[in-house]
Amino acid sequence: MIFAATTVQAHKPLVSCVDNGDNTITCQGGFSDGSSAAGVMMQIKARDGRVLQRGLMDDNSEFTFSKPRDEFVVLFDAGPEHRVRVPGSRIAQ
């Protein structure tokens, strides 16, 4: 008998956000298997959980939004187990 071991490749969400220096922030997303994030829901939330802005990743897997004045969190939401939170304080210019 011959047994073959297979590995299951993770399909983890990946998100990177950059402060554009013009009061906007651009986030680029995707998945660890190379899949596009086009159409993935993006939410910008206030510290108290209120949704300040929302939209979808574009065809280039990017989402640009106006930078809130107060503390915020970016939520990349591709469904259960495919969510990423990026605190605004960790977004570099």
Secondary structure, DSSP 8 states (H G I E B T S, - for coil): ------------EEEEEEE-SSSEEEEEEEETTS-B-TT-EEEEEETTS-EEEEEE--TTSEEEEE--SS-EEEEEESSTT-EEEEEGGG---
